Amino acid sequence: MTTFILTALLLIVAVTSGKRWLYICVGYLDYWLETRRNLDILRNATKRRRDGL
């Protein structure tokens, strides 16, 4: 929930500051979500590996 609030605040600031800040915030958010998704994939793979042994 805190992540959603911070993201919303960053978007509000970005819109009022101009398109460049919006692109930076959206790009960082995309990077963060992609990194988190990759870590989840690795975490699930290691869980399956431990269960399979």
N, C-alpha and C positions, 0 to 999 in steps of 0.2 A: 504494500500500500504506500509506503514511504517513497518507493521508487517512482510510482505513478505520480505522486504529488510533486516530486522534484522535477520529473520530466515535464509535467504540465507547466510548472513555473518557468522552466527553461524555455519552453516554447513561447510562453507569453512574453518573456523578455526578448527572445529572438525576434518575434514578430514586430515588436515596438522598436527594436534596434536596427532592423533591416533584414534583407534577404540573406546577406552573407552569414549573419549569426544563425539564422534558421538552418541554412545548409550545414554549418558546422555542428550544430546540436543534433540534427537528424543524422548526420554522418557518424557522429560519435555514438549515438544511441544504436544505430545499426551495427556498428563495430562491437559494441558491448553485448548486444543480443546474440550476435554471431559467435562471439567468444564463449558466452554462457551456453549456447546450444552445443558447441563443440565439446565443452567440458562435461556436459550432461551425457553426450554420446560416449565419451571416454569412461565416465563413471559407470554407465550401464554396461559397457563392455567388460570392465574389470569385475563387476558383480557377477556377470554371466560366467566369466572365467573361473572365479572362485567357486561358484556353485557347481560347475562342471567337473572340477577336480576331485 
